[in-house]
């Protein structure tokens, strides 16, 4: 616990909880109103650092700010998980079948599932796979620049300010169009999303992964939808359905493969190694006690502390697993279905962790939808219970994606993972309460008929869930995608990126691809400028160039994210006053 002290503090938790309540309330509104949810992490990082520096008179640390922003940002993802799924039930006339108690159970149980997943996934995705996690990296760079100031701080906050103003002109004032180069191609949303954030994601993630993502987009949109319909094999609508199911299946297959190839074997190996270390420690303790009796107490204490930590982690994971199963039972799901949902949610959390780590995108409702469709395929369930399952998994994936971003920032800054995890748990509880309260207030104020395409609250993602709740539209395509995603990952091909490209709208993939191409051009130009330098100077210049590129891209990403949250707060505040 000594490592946690000074990072998880009372003042940090209080600041984080207040910020969490505000950001969560705004996130519910913007997710329902605009069908989107910008990451609040950068905004929370800046706010946490500023408030802590002010209250402590400059004596707070980066690690304290990092844990505080972890508390502050986590509720937004709980809000997203609920807002992207539950309104679909309201659209189908099931509002009376869902109580606020059930919503609270879903939110808290989904948070428990997300926290359970993050315990098992952190070591693989953060320490071993070392994925990029561009949002978490941007948060770490923001905190470092804000703390250090100087030229690095000027670069980061300058690019952040530019992106924020750009977003204000685009989203609030309508001076700048949100889409460029729109082309009318049946079944394909072709265009360039006028988003500094998406360009920055492409710049930060890396060329190889983005090329695979874009290849999936080209195959899904121009191979399946355009090519198939042009050849007379199927209609445009059927092609869209086919691409959607292929993409979802590919992502699901990759998630299963991650568990089979990476998580289970390494967990077993780690457990075996830990048991071996404990046996060695006990043996060494006995030898030391025989030679130097005074060392016996210290050796005993070290072994006992190690065992206590291992038992604590095991007990915590077991408690969360029991909470997750109990949640399903409280929602009146059959016991075997409850177990299947918990296992599938863990797979979905792995999918979310990988997607966020590689792309900065967390399609939480898609992962919830995948589990919903799988359960619907093996068991006869009432529609409202399928929505419960989708929401439970979406909340879990949202929280898991958020905490993995925080773990990445923590790795960069040297923050204790336990402090971050506890902060995430606190924020998840606060966010659950606030998100449920806001959704109930909005439903009471506007009624269920206000939710849906063309209504007061467009709820685009929930509309998709409502459409798909009757079952997988094309089961053969889903199964093909499942097999392809599984095999490709075993062959060490990034099938999650490939499936994501097939599934997502083409304009998102194209914009991110342009960001990656900007990185290629940037690297080539900088390489030519360094050509005349000697080896030592060239390496130093290369490090400075990499840092500058990362800082500027992080600023662009953070600026749009911060402005998105600010605009959400303004809109939500105006609605409450009205």
Beta strands, then each sheet from edge to edge (+ up, - down):
strand 1: 179-185
strand 2: 188-193
sheet 1: 1+ 2-
end
